[in-house]
Amino acid sequence: MPLAVVFPESTQHVSQCVKILAAHNLAIVPRGSGTGLAGGSVVYNQGVIICTTRMSQIHKVDIENRVAIVQAGCRNLTLTDAIACTGLRFSPDPSSQRASTIGGNVSTNAGGINTLKHGVTSNHILGLEVVLPDGEILQTRTHQCYDGIGPDLPGLLCGSEGILGIITRVWCRLVPDPKAFRTIYAVFKTNHDACKTVADVIACGIVPTSMEMMDGKMIQVVENAFHFGFDTTAGALLLIEVDGVDEILDDEMNQIIAIANENHAMDIEFCADAARRAELWAARKKTFGAIGRISRSYCTMDACVPRSKLPEVVQRVTEIGAKHDLQINNVFHAGDGNIHPILLFDEDDAAQVQRVMQASEEILEYCVTIGGTITGEHGVGVEKLAMMHVMFNKPTLKMFLDLKKAFDPKQMLNDAKLIPSDKLRIDLHQPPGSSEHPLTGNFTKNSPGGAL
Ligand SMILES: Cc1cc2nc3c(=O)[nH]c(=O)nc-3n(C[C@H](O)[C@H](O)[C@H](O)COP(=O)(O)OP(=O)(O)OC[C@H]3O[C@@H](n4cnc5c(N)ncnc54)[C@H](O)[C@@H]3O)c2cc1C
């Protein structure tokens, strides 16, 4: 539990709060909507949460210069809805966009369904206003055009998970809505055929807006819950979209359909109809909700792998699930190689919780050995601390820490998250509530995370 939760309404409020807390040497944890999946906004050391959800104003939408200036606590979908009639949009679209804040999206450098073609959050940020750990207010590139002056501070702050400063305002780049689209739904007998289609489409030079995949178990869960008409005998489903100008889209769509057929697609549907498109994407966005019908708890893992390795990765994930006697469902951003194995379990069954931890670790280690990463978009937080040494060598981790100290010499802001250290040695194999569990206060001795 935090000592207190503060809900500031302005940048000045945040600055004043930080100055008071710093004067009392109190640890601070920045928080948006709390949808993060790596424990980044969780307090472990009696800190105070500064929550931005009451900083939700859109200060300005400048159509001519294609920029929106918002407070950090503005929800992603609030901005999207507010500019829907302008022909422009803010491209980052995490599946949590209904709830997550733009400040949270920047802090985690969120991805989403559009990431494959349009990039992650950092590709759409023109400037930031940030309260530093001593309460001073930093403004980086807050004019409404590009410049090349000095280091790229917004780039540095994107994905810094609240350890360098508290983001209070964001200058969001707006891009034109695509003029047209084609949505393709294809089902396959095997995961292998669907994954191979993804790799082959990218290899042929087309960059779709999105290529999302569900495995057979996930198709059944979604169909049983929402009755979209999906073929529940299929082993995998791909939802692919291309966008741009009408003249080239049919050609791209036909190439994709040909590739899916070469990979033994059982059935293919395509549409340029807005209503059917909305229905298909609603199906994708409802997948996580549907899991609640079949399992009390689930753990969503997040890693990124080279696309060419997707067929073997999905196979390996299934094998790891079988080894630990766990059901693992898959729904993921296949085009980015960003996998999300969903491990189903019952949180009251301590042995099962242990097996989930073990299986998650094995999946991540495997992904790194084939050239992947320990997170694609959810970040490190506390969840992946012990895996950081698998990903980065000591000089790199030391550079992260040096950067942290340059911004936050007293190390009061979201301290010990993201960068492994002796302060928070996570051993997630200890069950929650046990005296050894790190988030109950006792830090374990045998973390594999190489402390600096
Ligand atoms: C159902 C579901 C679907 C999801 N889908 C996606 C997805 O498609 N893509 C994706 O990338 N993520 C996804 N996520 C993860 C999560 O929604 C994102 O990481 C999101 O960007 C977090 O935003 P938030 O406002 O909830 O931040 P929080 O969870 O409150 O915080 C996340 C991190 O950012 C820091 N932080 C938050 N606000 C600030 C601030 N103003 N200044 C400094 N630091 C701050 C926190 O300290 C913490 O480390 C999903 C989560 C759920 C539950």
The ligand as an ORCA input file, in Angstrom:
! r2SCAN-3c Opt
* xyz 0 1
  C      -6.207     -5.263    -21.526
  C      -4.874     -4.582    -21.695
  C      -4.379     -4.414    -22.993
  C      -3.143     -3.802    -23.189
  N      -2.698     -3.613    -24.471
  C      -1.525     -2.996    -24.674
  C      -1.062     -2.794    -26.013
  O      -1.706     -3.143    -27.008
  N       0.139     -2.176    -26.165
  C       0.881     -1.768    -25.083
  O       1.964     -1.212    -25.296
  N       0.474     -1.968    -23.828
  C      -0.712     -2.554    -23.583
  N      -1.148     -2.748    -22.303
  C      -0.309     -2.287    -21.176
  C      -0.640     -0.846    -20.672
  O      -1.971     -0.509    -20.976
  C       0.307      0.185    -21.270
  O       1.601     -0.051    -20.775
  C      -0.097      1.648    -21.009
  O       0.747      2.498    -21.760
  C      -0.007      2.054    -19.528
  O      -0.670      3.303    -19.347
  P      -1.261      3.729    -17.907
  O      -1.782      5.114    -18.017
  O      -2.217      2.723    -17.418
  O       0.070      3.708    -17.038
  P       0.358      2.999    -15.630
  O       0.052      1.560    -15.700
  O      -0.268      3.786    -14.534
  O       1.947      3.182    -15.532
  C       2.803      2.462    -16.391
  C       4.243      2.942    -16.163
  O       4.388      4.286    -16.598
  C       4.757      5.147    -15.497
  N       3.959      6.376    -15.665
  C       2.612      6.472    -15.857
  N       2.272      7.764    -16.026
  C       3.424      8.502    -15.951
  C       3.731      9.881    -16.071
  N       2.793     10.798    -16.290
  N       5.018     10.267    -15.953
  C       6.005      9.356    -15.721
  N       5.768      8.038    -15.602
  C       4.491      7.607    -15.722
  C       4.430      4.351    -14.235
  O       5.296      4.707    -13.161
  C       4.675      2.933    -14.695
  O       6.041      2.623    -14.651
  C      -2.374     -3.363    -22.070
  C      -2.885     -3.527    -20.774
  C      -4.116     -4.129    -20.603
  C      -4.635     -4.287    -19.205
*
